[in-house]
């Protein structure tokens, strides 16, 4: 684990989010700017991005559960929007921090949650964050390869925070990213994954 510190409102939203997930036993992993800052160089971020699996819950039930936990939707018809996009657009009522919750469906996303490592933020908040490779794969799939600096940030501190043993080579890391990217493209689009290596 490592200790780092996003802005206080984001930290408060994270703490409330993790507490809700634990109570409800919802598998989850933090991605996006918070995760990049945790496993790479610290960066400012004003929102929280999470991947979850909601199990047998309906879209409406999950929206109601989120509202009861202090995370109301920030748009109308949030459940309908999530059904089409697989993303709940919420806000932490106590701080005003935006929270985007992606509802997982792919094996890759399940594996990302399983591979997550706990990162200790200020105030004793422990958050499961995605590995650097998985964050890079998500950036690639989101067609954001024009932002390579974020991929670099995700790799800069991997040994420091214990994502890999000291003898893990950068070539092994690149091979892992290539493999995960290829598999994810095959799952999502059926395209020629080799073109993305």
C-alpha positions as CSV (number, residue, x, y, z in Angstrom):
1,X,0.0,0.0,0.0
2,X,1.0,3.6,-0.4
3,X,-0.3,6.8,1.1
4,X,-1.2,9.7,-1.1
5,X,-3.8,12.5,-0.9
6,X,-6.4,13.8,-3.4
7,X,-8.2,17.0,-2.5
8,X,-10.3,16.8,0.7
9,X,-13.7,16.7,-1.0
10,X,-12.6,13.9,-3.3
11,X,-11.2,12.0,-0.3
12,X,-14.5,12.4,1.6
13,X,-16.4,11.2,-1.4
14,X,-14.1,8.2,-1.8
15,X,-14.5,7.3,1.9
16,X,-18.3,7.4,1.6
17,X,-18.2,5.4,-1.6
18,X,-16.0,2.7,-0.2
19,X,-18.1,2.5,3.0
20,X,-21.2,2.0,0.9
21,X,-19.6,-0.6,-1.3
22,X,-18.4,-2.6,1.7
23,X,-21.8,-2.5,3.4
24,X,-23.5,-3.6,0.2
25,X,-20.8,-6.1,-0.7
26,X,-20.5,-4.6,-4.2
27,X,-17.3,-5.6,-6.0
28,X,-15.5,-2.4,-7.1
29,X,-12.3,-0.8,-8.3
30,X,-11.3,2.8,-8.6
31,X,-10.1,3.9,-12.0
32,X,-9.7,7.3,-13.7
33,X,-7.8,10.3,-12.3
34,X,-7.8,9.1,-8.7
35,X,-6.2,5.8,-9.7
36,X,-3.7,7.4,-12.1
37,X,-2.6,9.7,-9.2
38,X,-2.3,6.8,-6.8
39,X,-0.2,4.5,-9.0
40,X,1.6,7.2,-11.0
41,X,2.5,10.8,-10.4
42,X,0.0,12.7,-8.2
43,X,-2.4,14.7,-10.3
44,X,-5.4,16.9,-9.6
45,X,-8.8,15.4,-10.1
46,X,-12.2,16.7,-9.2
47,X,-14.3,13.5,-9.7
48,X,-14.3,9.8,-8.9
49,X,-14.5,7.0,-11.5
50,X,-15.4,3.5,-10.4
51,X,-16.2,0.1,-12.0
52,X,-18.7,-2.1,-10.1
53,X,-20.6,-5.3,-10.6
54,X,-24.2,-4.9,-9.4
55,X,-25.2,-8.6,-9.5
56,X,-28.9,-9.3,-9.6
57,X,-29.9,-5.7,-8.8
58,X,-32.0,-3.9,-11.4
59,X,-30.9,-0.5,-12.7
60,X,-33.6,1.2,-10.7
61,X,-32.7,-0.7,-7.5
62,X,-29.1,0.3,-7.8
63,X,-30.1,4.0,-8.4
64,X,-32.3,3.9,-5.3
65,X,-29.5,2.3,-3.3
66,X,-27.0,4.9,-4.4
67,X,-29.4,7.7,-3.5
68,X,-29.9,6.2,0.0
69,X,-26.1,6.0,0.4
70,X,-25.8,9.7,-0.3
71,X,-25.1,9.5,-4.0
72,X,-28.1,10.9,-5.9
73,X,-28.1,11.0,-9.7
74,X,-27.0,14.2,-11.3
75,X,-29.3,13.7,-14.4
76,X,-32.9,12.8,-14.8
77,X,-33.7,9.2,-15.8
78,X,-30.3,8.1,-14.5
79,X,-31.3,4.4,-14.6
80,X,-32.5,4.6,-18.2
81,X,-29.3,6.4,-19.2
82,X,-27.2,3.8,-17.4
83,X,-29.1,1.0,-19.1
84,X,-28.0,2.3,-22.4
85,X,-24.5,3.5,-21.5
86,X,-23.7,1.2,-18.5
87,X,-22.7,4.4,-16.5
88,X,-24.4,5.9,-13.6
89,X,-23.8,9.7,-13.4
90,X,-24.0,10.4,-9.6
91,X,-22.9,13.1,-7.2
92,X,-21.8,12.9,-3.6
93,X,-24.4,15.0,-1.9
94,X,-22.2,16.0,1.0
95,X,-19.4,17.4,-1.1
96,X,-20.7,18.0,-4.6
97,X,-18.1,15.7,-6.1
98,X,-19.2,14.0,-9.3
99,X,-19.0,10.2,-9.2
100,X,-19.2,8.1,-12.4
101,X,-20.0,4.5,-11.8
102,X,-19.4,2.1,-14.7
103,X,-21.4,-1.1,-14.4
104,X,-19.1,-4.0,-15.4
105,X,-20.0,-6.8,-17.7
106,X,-16.8,-8.1,-19.3
107,X,-14.4,-10.7,-18.0
108,X,-11.7,-8.1,-18.3
109,X,-13.5,-5.9,-15.8
110,X,-13.9,-8.8,-13.4
111,X,-10.2,-9.5,-13.6
112,X,-9.4,-5.8,-13.1
113,X,-11.3,-5.9,-9.8
114,X,-9.6,-9.1,-8.8
115,X,-6.1,-7.6,-9.6
116,X,-6.8,-4.3,-7.7
117,X,-4.5,-3.3,-4.9
118,X,-5.4,-1.4,-1.8
119,X,-4.0,2.1,-1.7
120,X,-4.1,4.1,1.6
121,X,-5.1,7.7,1.2
122,X,-5.1,10.3,3.9
123,X,-7.3,9.8,6.9
124,X,-6.9,6.0,6.8
125,X,-9.1,5.6,3.7
126,X,-8.1,2.4,1.9
127,X,-9.2,2.2,-1.7
128,X,-8.9,-0.7,-4.3
129,X,-7.3,0.8,-7.4
130,X,-6.7,-0.7,-10.8
131,X,-3.2,-1.8,-11.8
132,X,-1.1,0.4,-14.1
133,X,-1.5,-2.1,-17.0
134,X,-5.3,-2.2,-16.6
135,X,-5.5,1.6,-16.5
136,X,-3.4,1.7,-19.7
137,X,-5.6,-0.8,-21.4
138,X,-8.7,1.2,-20.4
139,X,-7.1,4.4,-21.9
140,X,-6.4,2.5,-25.1
141,X,-9.9,1.1,-25.4
142,X,-11.4,4.5,-24.6
143,X,-9.5,5.8,-27.7
144,X,-7.5,8.2,-25.6
145,X,-4.1,7.0,-26.9
146,X,-3.4,10.7,-27.7
147,X,-2.8,11.1,-24.0
148,X,0.3,9.0,-23.5
149,X,1.5,11.0,-20.5
150,X,-1.3,9.4,-18.4
151,X,-0.1,5.9,-19.4
152,X,3.4,6.9,-18.4
153,X,2.2,8.3,-15.1
154,X,0.6,4.9,-14.3
155,X,3.9,3.1,-14.6
156,X,6.2,5.5,-12.8
157,X,5.6,4.3,-9.3
158,X,4.6,0.7,-9.8
159,X,7.6,-0.8,-7.9
160,X,7.4,1.8,-5.1
161,X,3.9,0.8,-4.2
162,X,4.3,-2.9,-4.6
163,X,2.5,-3.7,-7.8
164,X,5.4,-5.8,-9.0
165,X,8.3,-7.6,-7.4
166,X,11.6,-5.8,-7.9
167,X,12.7,-8.2,-10.6
168,X,9.6,-7.6,-12.8
169,X,10.9,-6.2,-16.1
170,X,9.4,-3.4,-18.1
171,X,9.3,-5.8,-21.1
172,X,7.0,-8.1,-19.0
173,X,4.8,-5.1,-18.2
174,X,4.5,-4.2,-21.9
175,X,3.7,-7.8,-22.8
176,X,1.0,-7.8,-20.2
177,X,-0.6,-4.6,-21.5
178,X,-0.4,-6.0,-25.1
179,X,-2.1,-9.2,-24.0
180,X,-4.9,-7.5,-22.1
181,X,-5.5,-5.0,-24.8
182,X,-5.7,-7.7,-27.4
183,X,-8.1,-9.8,-25.4
184,X,-10.3,-6.8,-24.6
185,X,-10.6,-5.7,-28.2
186,X,-11.5,-9.3,-29.1
187,X,-14.3,-9.3,-26.5
188,X,-15.7,-5.9,-27.3
189,X,-15.5,-5.5,-31.0
190,X,-14.2,-8.7,-32.7
191,X,-11.6,-6.6,-34.5
192,X,-8.1,-7.7,-35.4
193,X,-6.5,-7.3,-32.0
194,X,-3.0,-7.6,-33.4
195,X,-3.4,-4.2,-34.9
196,X,-3.5,-2.7,-31.4
197,X,-0.3,-4.2,-30.1
